[in-house]
Amino acid sequence: MALKADSSAGPHTSQPSKDDSSLSSDSSSGGIGIGSTEQEDQSSAVPTGIIYDYLSPEVLCGRAEQLLVDLLPGIESSEDFQVEYIGMGSYHKVVGFKVPMPKAATDDTDKPLFEGGEYVIRIEREDRTNQVNMERDVAILNGLAGKIDIPIPRVLMFDLGKTNPLNAAYTIATRLPGITLETFAEDEWLTTEQYCCIVENVTSIVERLASITAPYPGLITSSHSDGIDQSICPSGIPMVMFDLPFDTLPLTTLANPTPLTFMLALVDLWTTYEAADLPSEDGNFASWMKIKAIIHALSHHDILGSTFHLVHGDLAPRNILGHVVDDSTINITGVVDWDFASFAPPFCTYRAPLCMWTGGEDDANEWCEPEVLDAFKAVASPVYLKYVFSEEVAIARKVWAVLREGMVGEYRRTFAKMVFQDWDEFLLKGRVVDATS
């Protein structure tokens, strides 16, 4: 269904999928002790303020209870009805609740809105208010539902406005079983065998996502009516072009685009846009030519690839759930927080599992136990190994970030200069011929 960011629209029900999965907390604090997301990962930012700073978790849960009583009349009389505070992430606070069996309420068609089970309410943080982001989160989960073989949350209801007991936008979704891998690292001592098992399972998730391709890069949407025709997207996942400040038709009409041709075309669109609409930014032209030269150099060394793949965008330990089977086995029970999912070149998809390292193989050897690194090498495909041990790949991802965001404004120009510095330092190592001078 098409979503509208209408503050007066009230709660919306979301079309359920065949996916039987559920949602967990999106709380974020640190990692599994083996690395962290790279600087360009937007979701790794830690905001300074929090929604309901002045409210205790008990008061927040009380407001959530009132919301549920409004949505599910009579539920408060059940002894099985429970509400609990789960935690806080970069963009949301999360409250869990349990619905008694067998049914809690029905909608106009007498179809159960909530079967008996566990659910979560993701509440938008006041300092991160952005209806487009929450709308995008709903669209992504609806667009992926039934299209990937990884357990993901299933959105049942959402309200993008604030005229509700929470005074904030929210989504209600099923809750995934298990706990985050981050929590395993904090609360339990992982054996080397369990560690290796986790790495093998996460590697499999990355490979499965990478196997899903699209004709060009872009964002995931909720329905094909909002995006490109289903017949030209082999995965069947609905998608649209990235949000850019200029007409993107030249990108979607490229003949058989590859990462190289797409990235070069995007550079040309940025330079044309800045020259026509932002003459004060014309000084960026030389920088864009530097970006273009780096793109050619990366292509020469076979870093860009030839296709576009599904990428989660923040596959960190805090967003992966699992449970202990025995002293050597931990099963993955689901993946949450798909806010930054997209289709992108392979250098964005094939990243070190659990963000264990960010550079080349020397970096991997420094941060990883030999047994864990060997476990990864034993199950990773040759293409995965090629990307994950290349120092150039980290630079390629930063170049992609520049192409996505542009160089308008001091912050973005500074980021681009940092990319150039990284590239120059890489050249000093004598690993690649300078194609940028």
C-alpha positions as CSV (number, residue, x, y, z in Angstrom):
1,M,0.0,0.0,0.0
2,A,1.1,3.5,-0.6
3,L,2.1,5.3,2.6
4,K,1.3,8.9,3.4
5,A,3.1,10.9,6.1
6,D,-0.2,12.5,7.3
7,S,-0.2,13.5,10.9
8,S,-3.9,13.4,11.1
9,A,-4.4,10.1,9.4
10,G,-4.2,8.0,12.5
11,P,-3.0,4.4,12.7
12,H,-2.7,2.3,9.5
13,T,-2.7,-1.5,9.3
14,S,0.0,-3.0,7.2
15,Q,-0.5,-5.9,4.9
16,P,0.8,-9.1,6.6
17,S,3.2,-11.3,4.7
18,K,3.8,-15.0,4.9
19,D,6.9,-14.3,7.0
20,D,6.3,-15.6,10.4
21,S,9.1,-13.6,12.0
22,S,9.1,-11.0,14.7
23,L,10.9,-7.9,15.9
24,S,13.4,-7.2,18.7
25,S,14.9,-4.1,20.2
26,D,16.9,-1.8,18.1
27,S,19.0,-0.7,21.1
28,S,22.5,0.1,20.2
29,S,25.6,0.4,22.5
30,G,28.9,-0.8,21.3
31,G,29.7,-4.0,19.5
32,I,30.5,-7.6,20.0
33,G,34.1,-6.7,20.9
34,I,35.4,-7.3,17.4
35,G,34.9,-4.0,15.6
36,S,32.3,-1.4,14.8
37,T,30.5,0.0,11.8
38,E,32.6,2.3,9.6
39,Q,32.3,6.1,9.8
40,E,30.1,6.3,6.7
41,D,27.4,4.1,8.3
42,Q,24.7,6.6,9.2
43,S,23.1,4.3,11.7
44,S,26.2,4.2,13.9
45,A,25.8,7.8,15.0
46,V,24.9,8.3,18.7
47,P,22.5,11.2,19.1
48,T,22.7,13.5,22.1
49,G,19.1,13.8,23.2
50,I,16.5,11.1,23.8
51,I,12.7,11.0,23.6
52,Y,11.0,11.0,27.0
53,D,14.2,12.1,28.8
54,Y,12.0,13.3,31.5
55,L,9.9,10.1,31.7
56,S,10.8,6.8,33.4
57,P,10.5,3.6,31.4
58,E,7.5,2.9,33.6
59,V,5.7,6.0,32.5
60,L,6.6,5.3,28.8
61,C,5.1,1.8,29.2
62,G,2.0,3.3,30.8
63,R,1.5,5.4,27.6
64,A,2.1,2.4,25.5
65,E,-0.6,0.5,27.5
66,Q,-3.0,3.3,26.9
67,L,-2.3,3.1,23.2
68,L,-3.0,-0.6,23.2
69,V,-6.1,-0.2,25.2
70,D,-7.4,2.2,22.6
71,L,-6.5,-0.1,19.8
72,L,-7.5,-3.4,21.5
73,P,-10.5,-2.6,23.7
74,G,-10.8,-5.0,26.7
75,I,-7.2,-6.2,26.5
76,E,-6.4,-4.6,29.9
77,S,-8.6,-7.1,31.6
78,S,-6.5,-10.1,30.6
79,E,-3.9,-11.4,33.0
80,D,-1.7,-12.4,30.1
81,F,-1.4,-8.8,28.8
82,Q,2.1,-7.5,29.5
83,V,4.0,-4.4,28.5
84,E,7.8,-4.1,29.0
85,Y,10.4,-1.5,28.2
86,I,13.1,-3.0,25.9
87,G,15.5,-0.3,25.1
88,M,16.6,2.6,22.9
89,G,18.3,2.7,19.6
90,S,19.7,5.5,17.5
91,Y,16.3,6.5,16.1
92,H,13.7,4.8,18.3
93,K,12.7,3.6,21.7
94,V,11.2,0.2,21.9
95,V,8.5,-1.2,24.1
96,G,7.4,-4.9,24.0
97,F,4.0,-6.3,24.7
98,K,2.4,-9.7,24.9
99,V,-1.1,-10.5,23.5
100,P,-3.1,-13.3,25.1
101,M,-4.1,-16.3,23.1
102,P,-6.0,-16.9,20.9
103,K,-7.1,-13.4,19.7
104,A,-7.0,-9.9,21.0
105,A,-9.1,-7.9,18.6
106,T,-10.6,-7.9,15.1
107,D,-10.8,-5.3,12.4
108,D,-13.7,-4.4,10.2
109,T,-13.4,-7.7,8.2
110,D,-13.4,-9.8,11.4
111,K,-9.8,-10.8,10.7
112,P,-7.5,-10.8,13.7
113,L,-5.2,-7.8,13.9
114,F,-3.0,-9.4,16.6
115,E,-2.8,-13.2,17.1
116,G,-1.6,-14.3,20.5
117,G,2.1,-13.7,20.8
118,E,4.8,-11.1,21.3
119,Y,5.1,-7.7,19.6
120,V,7.0,-4.5,19.8
121,I,6.2,-0.8,19.4
122,R,9.0,1.2,17.9
123,I,8.5,4.8,19.0
124,E,10.2,7.6,17.1
125,R,12.7,9.6,19.2
126,E,11.9,13.3,19.5
127,D,15.5,14.4,18.6
128,R,15.3,12.2,15.5
129,T,11.9,13.2,14.3
130,N,11.7,12.3,10.6
131,Q,8.5,10.9,9.2
132,V,10.1,10.1,6.0
133,N,12.6,7.8,7.8
134,M,9.8,5.9,9.6
135,E,7.7,5.7,6.5
136,R,10.8,4.3,4.7
137,D,11.3,1.8,7.4
138,V,7.7,0.5,6.9
139,A,8.1,0.5,3.1
140,I,11.3,-1.5,3.3
141,L,9.9,-4.2,5.6
142,N,6.7,-4.5,3.4
143,G,8.8,-4.5,0.3
144,L,11.1,-7.3,1.5
145,A,8.3,-9.4,3.1
146,G,8.3,-12.9,1.5
147,K,11.2,-12.0,-0.9
148,I,14.2,-13.0,1.3
149,D,14.8,-16.2,3.2
150,I,16.0,-14.4,6.4
151,P,13.6,-13.8,9.3
152,I,12.7,-10.1,9.4
153,P,10.1,-8.1,11.3
154,R,6.5,-8.0,10.0
155,V,4.8,-4.6,10.4
156,L,1.2,-4.8,11.5
157,M,0.3,-1.2,12.2
158,F,1.8,2.2,12.1
159,D,1.0,5.9,12.7
160,L,3.2,8.6,11.3
161,G,1.5,11.3,13.3
162,K,1.6,12.4,16.9
163,T,-2.1,12.5,17.8
164,N,-1.9,9.4,19.9
165,P,-1.1,8.5,23.5
166,L,2.6,8.3,22.7
167,N,2.7,11.8,21.2
168,A,5.1,10.3,18.6
169,A,5.1,8.3,15.4
170,Y,5.3,4.6,15.9
171,T,5.1,1.1,14.3
172,I,3.8,-2.1,15.8
173,A,5.4,-5.3,14.5
174,T,6.0,-8.9,15.5
175,R,8.9,-9.6,17.8
176,L,11.7,-11.9,16.7
177,P,12.9,-14.6,19.1
178,G,16.4,-14.6,20.5
179,I,18.7,-11.8,21.8
180,T,21.2,-9.6,19.9
181,L,24.7,-10.9,19.3
182,E,25.8,-7.7,21.0
183,T,24.1,-8.9,24.2
184,F,25.9,-12.3,23.9
185,A,29.2,-10.4,24.0
186,E,28.1,-8.3,27.0
187,D,26.4,-11.0,29.1
188,E,27.9,-14.3,28.2
189,W,31.3,-15.7,27.5
190,L,31.4,-17.0,23.9
191,T,33.5,-20.0,23.2
192,T,35.8,-19.9,20.2
193,E,33.5,-22.5,18.6
194,Q,30.4,-20.4,19.1
195,Y,32.3,-17.4,17.8
196,C,33.2,-19.3,14.6
197,C,29.6,-20.5,14.3
198,I,28.3,-16.9,14.4
199,V,30.8,-15.7,11.8
200,E,29.8,-18.6,9.5
201,N,26.1,-17.9,9.9
202,V,26.5,-14.1,9.3
203,T,28.7,-14.8,6.3
204,S,25.9,-16.9,4.9
205,I,23.4,-14.0,5.4
206,V,25.7,-11.6,3.5
207,E,26.0,-14.1,0.7
208,R,22.3,-14.7,0.5
209,L,21.6,-10.9,0.4
210,A,24.3,-10.5,-2.3
211,S,22.6,-13.1,-4.4
212,I,19.6,-10.8,-4.8
213,T,20.3,-8.3,-7.6
214,A,18.5,-5.3,-9.3
215,P,18.9,-3.6,-12.7
216,Y,20.3,-0.4,-11.1
217,P,21.0,0.8,-7.5
218,G,18.2,2.4,-5.4
219,L,16.0,2.3,-2.4
220,I,13.4,-0.3,-1.5
221,T,9.7,0.7,-1.6
222,S,6.5,-0.9,-0.5
223,S,4.9,-1.7,-3.8
224,H,5.7,-1.8,-7.5
225,S,3.1,1.0,-8.1
226,D,5.6,3.3,-6.4
227,G,8.7,2.0,-8.2
228,I,9.9,0.3,-11.3
229,D,8.1,-2.4,-13.2
230,Q,8.3,-5.8,-11.5
231,S,9.3,-7.5,-14.8
232,I,12.7,-5.8,-14.9
233,C,13.6,-6.5,-11.2
234,P,14.5,-10.2,-11.1
235,S,14.1,-10.4,-7.3
236,G,10.6,-9.0,-7.3
237,I,11.5,-6.5,-4.6
238,P,9.9,-3.1,-5.4
239,M,12.5,-0.3,-5.6
240,V,12.9,3.4,-6.6
241,M,15.9,5.5,-7.4
242,F,17.8,7.2,-4.6
243,D,16.5,10.6,-3.4
244,L,18.6,13.2,-5.3
245,P,18.1,16.9,-5.9
246,F,17.9,16.5,-9.6
247,D,16.0,14.5,-12.3
248,T,17.2,10.9,-12.0
249,L,15.6,9.7,-15.3
250,P,19.0,9.7,-17.0
251,L,20.1,7.1,-14.4
252,T,17.1,4.8,-14.7
253,T,17.3,4.9,-18.5
254,L,21.0,3.9,-18.8
255,A,21.4,0.9,-21.1
256,N,22.6,-2.1,-19.1
257,P,24.1,0.0,-16.4
258,T,27.1,-1.2,-14.4
259,P,28.6,0.4,-11.3
260,L,31.2,2.1,-13.5
261,T,28.7,3.6,-15.9
262,F,26.2,4.5,-13.2
263,M,28.8,6.2,-11.0
264,L,30.3,8.2,-13.9
265,A,26.8,9.3,-15.0
266,L,26.0,10.4,-11.4
267,V,29.2,12.5,-11.3
268,D,28.0,14.2,-14.5
269,L,24.6,14.9,-13.1
270,W,26.1,16.4,-9.9
271,T,28.4,18.7,-11.9
272,T,25.6,19.8,-14.2
273,Y,23.2,20.4,-11.2
274,E,25.8,22.5,-9.3
275,A,26.7,24.6,-12.3
276,A,23.1,25.4,-13.1
277,D,21.4,25.6,-9.8
278,L,24.2,26.3,-7.3
279,P,26.8,28.5,-9.0
280,S,28.4,29.2,-5.6
281,E,29.3,25.5,-5.5
282,D,31.1,25.6,-8.9
283,G,34.3,25.3,-7.1
284,N,33.5,21.6,-6.6
285,F,34.1,20.8,-10.3
286,A,37.8,19.9,-9.8
287,S,36.8,17.7,-6.8
288,W,34.2,15.9,-9.0
289,M,36.9,15.3,-11.6
290,K,39.1,13.8,-8.9
291,I,36.2,11.5,-7.9
292,K,35.7,10.5,-11.5
293,A,39.4,9.6,-11.8
294,I,39.3,7.5,-8.6
295,I,36.3,5.7,-10.0
296,H,38.3,4.8,-13.2
297,A,41.2,3.6,-11.1
298,L,39.0,1.4,-8.9
299,S,37.4,0.0,-12.0
300,H,40.8,-0.8,-13.5
301,H,41.5,-2.9,-10.4
302,D,38.2,-4.7,-10.6
303,I,36.8,-3.2,-7.4
304,L,33.5,-1.8,-8.8
305,G,32.0,-5.1,-10.1
306,S,29.3,-5.4,-12.8
307,T,26.0,-5.7,-10.9
308,F,24.0,-4.3,-8.0
309,H,23.2,-6.3,-4.9
310,L,20.9,-6.1,-1.9
311,V,22.7,-4.7,1.2
312,H,21.3,-4.4,4.7
313,G,23.3,-1.3,5.4
314,D,24.0,-1.9,9.1
315,L,24.6,-5.6,9.7
316,A,26.2,-5.0,13.1
317,P,25.9,-7.3,16.1
318,R,23.2,-5.2,17.6
319,N,20.9,-5.9,14.6
320,I,21.4,-9.7,14.5
321,L,19.5,-12.0,16.8
322,G,20.3,-15.5,17.9
323,H,20.1,-18.2,20.6
324,V,22.5,-20.7,22.1
325,V,22.0,-24.3,21.0
326,D,25.1,-25.7,22.7
327,D,28.7,-24.9,23.6
328,S,29.7,-24.8,19.9
329,T,26.5,-23.6,18.2
330,I,24.6,-20.3,18.1
331,N,21.7,-20.1,15.6
332,I,20.7,-16.8,14.0
333,T,17.0,-16.2,14.6
334,G,16.6,-13.0,12.6
335,V,17.9,-9.6,11.4
336,V,16.3,-6.2,12.4
337,D,16.8,-2.5,11.6
338,W,16.6,-2.5,7.8
339,D,16.3,1.3,7.7
340,F,19.4,1.6,5.4
341,A,18.8,-1.3,3.1
342,S,19.3,-0.6,-0.6
343,F,20.6,-2.0,-3.8
344,A,24.3,-1.0,-4.3
345,P,27.5,-2.1,-5.9
346,P,29.2,-5.3,-4.5
347,F,31.8,-3.3,-2.6
348,C,29.0,-2.1,-0.4
349,T,27.5,-5.6,0.2
350,Y,30.6,-7.7,0.9
351,R,31.9,-6.3,4.2
352,A,33.7,-8.1,7.0
353,P,31.1,-10.1,9.0
354,L,30.1,-8.3,12.2
355,C,32.3,-5.4,11.1
356,M,35.3,-7.2,12.5
357,W,37.8,-5.2,10.4
358,T,37.6,-2.4,7.9
359,G,40.9,-2.5,6.0
360,G,42.8,-5.2,4.2
361,E,44.0,-8.7,5.4
362,D,46.6,-7.2,7.7
363,D,43.8,-5.4,9.5
364,A,41.9,-8.7,9.7
365,N,44.8,-10.5,11.2
366,E,45.3,-7.8,13.8
367,W,41.7,-7.8,15.0
368,C,40.6,-11.5,14.6
369,E,41.6,-14.7,16.3
370,P,43.2,-17.1,13.8
371,E,40.4,-19.7,14.3
372,V,37.7,-17.2,13.7
373,L,39.4,-15.8,10.5
374,D,39.9,-19.4,9.3
375,A,36.3,-20.1,9.8
376,F,35.3,-17.1,7.7
377,K,37.7,-18.1,4.9
378,A,36.4,-21.6,4.9
379,V,32.8,-20.6,4.1
380,A,33.1,-17.3,2.2
381,S,32.9,-17.3,-1.6
382,P,35.9,-16.2,-3.7
383,V,34.1,-13.0,-4.6
384,Y,33.5,-12.3,-0.9
385,L,37.2,-12.9,-0.1
386,K,38.2,-10.6,-2.9
387,Y,36.3,-7.7,-1.6
388,V,36.7,-8.1,2.1
389,F,40.5,-8.2,2.0
390,S,41.0,-5.2,-0.3
391,E,42.1,-1.9,1.1
392,E,40.7,-0.1,-1.9
393,V,37.1,-1.3,-1.0
394,A,36.9,1.0,2.0
395,I,37.7,3.9,-0.2
396,A,35.2,2.8,-2.8
397,R,32.5,2.8,-0.1
398,K,33.4,6.4,0.8
399,V,33.3,7.4,-2.9
400,W,29.8,5.9,-3.0
401,A,28.8,8.0,0.0
402,V,30.0,11.1,-1.8
403,L,28.0,10.2,-4.9
404,R,24.9,9.6,-2.7
405,E,25.2,12.8,-0.8
406,G,27.0,15.2,-3.1
407,M,29.5,17.9,-2.1
408,V,27.1,20.8,-1.4
409,G,28.0,22.4,1.9
410,E,31.1,22.5,4.1
411,Y,30.5,19.2,5.8
412,R,30.2,17.2,2.6
413,R,33.1,19.0,1.0
414,T,35.2,18.1,4.0
415,F,34.2,14.5,3.8
416,A,35.2,14.4,0.1
417,K,38.6,15.9,1.1
418,M,39.0,13.1,3.6
419,V,38.4,10.6,0.8
420,F,41.0,12.2,-1.3
421,Q,43.4,12.1,1.6
422,D,42.7,8.4,2.1
423,W,43.3,7.8,-1.6
424,D,46.6,9.7,-1.6
425,E,47.8,7.7,1.4
426,F,46.9,4.5,-0.4
427,L,48.9,5.6,-3.4
428,L,51.9,6.2,-1.2
429,K,51.9,2.6,-0.4
430,G,52.6,1.9,-4.0
431,R,49.7,-0.5,-4.4
432,V,48.1,1.2,-7.5
433,V,49.1,3.4,-10.3
434,D,47.8,7.0,-9.8
435,A,45.1,7.5,-12.4
436,T,43.9,10.7,-10.8
437,S,46.8,13.1,-11.7
